[in-house]
Amino acid sequence: MLELTILTVFIGYVVYLRYYADQRSKAEIEADRLREGITLYETDQYAKALTYFNDVINTRPTSAVAYLYRARIYRALGDPQAALVELNRGKSYDDTIAELHLQSGQIHYEAQEYPTAFQDFDKAIFHAHGDTAEPYRWRGLTRQQLHQDMEADQDLAKATQIDQRLREQIPLQPPGKQAFFDRRLLLNAVLTALSGLILLYIIKKSQVIHGPYLWAAASAVGLGFLEPRKGWVLALIQALLLVLGYYVLVGPDLLSTRREVEVFSLYGSIGLTFAGSLIGSVLRKAYST
């Protein structure tokens, strides 16, 4: 049974790192893979960029991000209808990318197809979780054309509010050079250490596994909620503290039956630490949106 518990913990850890340490959307991950082509587009090398994304679509025909950038290229080359075809293809593979709806809404707006444009901007706001100013700004402009003056003012004000909030969030360091172990993570690491010591105490004192498992799950959810992106670091700190504290500081119980309960409590708590922190991160993400 101990071997099964250890194997379960290891598998959980692998799944944890795969799905929790990187919480970017599929579109964000895909955009990173296509960085070369995106750079070509951003530097106005449209012919090379178009060739790049043509090759991507030939090999990965379901890449919605590739269709998005091919649409942007067609728009830059003055062919909005071809761009619209690409955007609709992208939506057919991933309808959750806000930029697909924003781009198609802009094309419909420029064609004075305001009701259709409004629907696109509405979807862009929904899929961007209301965190981006541009969809609000364009929906506000569209509402002006639809003579929805009060709602238009609200959308434009919302866009201004988001822009203001983003300007106030100026990073202390240049992008890409921000410290991983910032003050917040260090403070949460102290809380994690305290939680780990309490859990170690419960493991030593509890006569059954239920008490340690309950505390491990509850505290781990808190870790994930505190650090939705770096919670895996806190989980590792607690796991290491448990192992080192148990085998180096307090030591296993001399009675074999009691030692067996402690070991099950220890490794089960480690597994629940990773699983619980994943759940906490998901809850934090849902709460934020």
N, C-alpha and C positions, 0 to 999 in steps of 0.2 A: 504493500500500500504506500509506503514511503517513496518508493521509486516512481509510482504513478503520480503522487503529489508533486514531486520534483519535475517530472516530465510535463505535467499540466502547467506548472509555474513557468517553465521555459517556453512552452508554446504560447502561453498568454503574453509573455514578455516580447516575443517576436511579433505577435499580432499588435501588441501595444505600440511598439516602435513604428510599425508599418502604417498604422491608421491614426495614431495619436500624436506622435512627435511632429508630423507634418500635417497641419490641418488646412492646407490650402485646398481650394476647389480643384476639380479636374481641369477646368479651363485654365486656371493659374499654373498648374503643373505643365499642361500642354504648351502654354505660352513660353515657359522656360525652355522647353525642348525646341521650340521654333524661334529662339532668340536671334539666330543668324538672319533668318528671313525678315523678322520684325525690324532688325537694325537696318537692313537694306531699304525697307519701306520708309523708316523714319528719316533716313538720309536721302530720300527722294530718288533712290536708284530703282525706279519702278520696273524697268525691264528685267533686271536681275531678280528683283523680289518676286515678280510674277512667275518667272521660271522656277524659282525656289518653291513657291507654294503649289505650283502645278505638279512638281515632283512629289511633294508631300501628299497631295490628294491622290495621286496615282498609286502611292504605296499605302496610304491610310485614308481611304475615301470617307471615313466617318469623322474626320477631324474638323469639328465646328470652328475652331480657332483659325484653321487654314482658310476656310470659306470666308470668315470674317475679314481676314487681311486681304484676301483676293478681292473682296467687295470694296474695301477701302482703296485698293489700287485702281480698280475700275472707276471709282468716283473721282479719284485724283486725275485720271486720264480723260474725264469728261463723259463717262458712259454710265449714267445712273441706273438705267434699266438693266444692264448686265450686272451691276452691283446688287440690285434688288433680287435678281435670280440667285446670286451667290448667298445672300443673306437668308433667303427662304430655305435654301439647301442646308445652311448651317443650323437654322432653327429646327429642321426636321431631325437632326441628330442630337442637338442639345438646346432645348428651348429655354434653358435657365440662364444663359449668358446675356446679361443686361445690355451689353454693347451691341449685340445683334439687333435688338429691338430699337435701341437709340439710333443706330445708323439707318435702319429702314424708316423710322419715323421722320428723320430729317429729309430723306428722299421724298416721302409723301408730302411733307410740309412744303418743300420747295416746289412740288407740283400742285400746290394748293388743294391737296386732298386732305383737308383738315380733320374730318372724323376718323379716317384711317390712321392718320398721324397721331391723333390723341390716343387711340388704342395702343399704338406701339410705345408711346412715351409712358403710358400707364403701366404697361408690362415691364418696361425698363426700370421704373421706380420700384415695382414689386420685387424684381429679381436682384436689384441692387440693395434691397432691404432699407431703402430710404436714406442711404449713407452717401449718395453722390449728388452733387448739385446740378449737373448738366441735364438729367432727365426732368427734374423739376423746372428748370429754366425753360426748356423746350416745351414742356406741357403748359407752362404759363403763357408762352407766346402763342401756342395753339389755341388756348382758351380765349385769348384776346380776339383771335380771328373768329371764334365761335360766339363772341359776344357774352362770354361768361366772365364778366369783369371782376367780380368779387373773388371768384375762385382763382382767376389768373393772378390777382394781387397776392393771394395766399401762397401760390406756387412760387412766384418770383421772390417773395419774402423768405420762403423756406430755402430756396437756392442761395440767397445772400447769407442766411444764417449758417448754412453748412460751410460755405466758403470762409466765413469769419471764424468758425470753429476750427477749420483746418489750418488757417493762418496762425491761430493761437497755439497750435500744437507743433511748434518749431522744434525739431530734434536738437538735442544738445551737442550731438556729434554728426558729422556728415553721413548721409545714407550709406549703408553697407559697412560702417565702421563703429556702429553702436556696440557698447560693451554688453556681452552676453550676461555676465554676472553683475547685474545692476543692483542698486540699493534695495529695490523691492524684492528681488529674488533672494538676496541675502537675508532680509528680514523674515521672509517666508521659510527659508532654510532653518532659521532658529526655531520657528514654530514647529517645523517638521521634526526637528531633533527632540523637542519637548514631547511631541505626540509619540515619537518612537520610544522614548524612555517610559512613557506611561504604558504603552502597549507591551513593552518588555516586562514591566512590573506585573501587568495583568496575566501575561503568559506564565510567569513564575508562580503566581498566587492562585490562579483559577484551577479548579478541579476538572473542568470540562472545556471543550474547545469553543463553546458558543460565545463565551464572554470575549476572548481575544478576537474571534472572527467578527463579532458585532462592532467592536471598537475599531478594528482595522478597516472594515468597509466604510464606516461613518467618517472616520478621519481622512481616509483616502479620497472620498468624494469631496471633502473640503479642500484637499490639496489641489485637485484638478480644477476646482472652482476658483481658487486663488490664482493659479497660474495655468490658464487654458492652453498656452503654447509651450511652456517650459516645465509643466507639471511632471514630465518624465524624470527631470533632474531631482525634484523633490521625492518622487517615488523611489529612485535609486538611493538617495540619501537615507530614507527610512529603511529600505531593505538592507543596506550595508550596516546601518546602525543596529538593526535587529540581529543580524548574523554575528557581527563582531561582539555586540553586547552579550549575546547568549553564550557564545563559545569562549570568549576571552575574559569577560568581566564576571558574570554570575556563574557560568558553567552549568552543564546539564545536571538534573537531579540524580542522586545516587540510586534511587529505586528505579528498576527497569520499567515498571508500569507507569510510574509518574513521568519518567523521562520520555516514554513514548507519547504521552499526551502533550508534553511540552514541544516535542519535535513536530508533531502534527499541527499544533497551534502556531508554531514558528513559521513553517513553510506555507501553511495555508494562509496565514496573515500576509506573507510576502506576496502571494498570488493575488489576494484581495486588495493589496495596496495598489498594484498596477491596474487591476480591473476597476477598482473604485475611482481612481484618479482619472481614468478614461471617461467614466460616467460623469464625473464632475466637470470635466472639460466640455462634454457635450451639453450638459445643463447650462453651463456658463455661456456657451455659444448661442443656445436657444434663448436664454434670458436677455442677451445683448441685442438680438435681432427682434 
